[in-house]
Amino acid sequence: MPIFEYKCNQCEKDFERLVFSGEEKNITCPGCKSQDVIKKMSASSFMGSSIGKCATSSPKGFS
């Protein structure tokens, strides 16, 4: 059950939504109730569980 980030094109509000399979087309803005929203690219969308490892470790010899 992924959480996606969205931005409303009407009121420009940013919001997150837990999206179940098949519900991708029924997303509405919690502020103005518009369905004119876009899904934003976020680190959690494509990094997976490795985000902690990538962000905190560095190759040997670098500080």
Buried (B, 14 or more C-beta within 10 A) or exposed (E): EEEBBBBBEEEEBEBEBEBEEEEEEEBBBEEEEBEEBEBEEEEEEEEEEEEEEEEEEEEEEEE
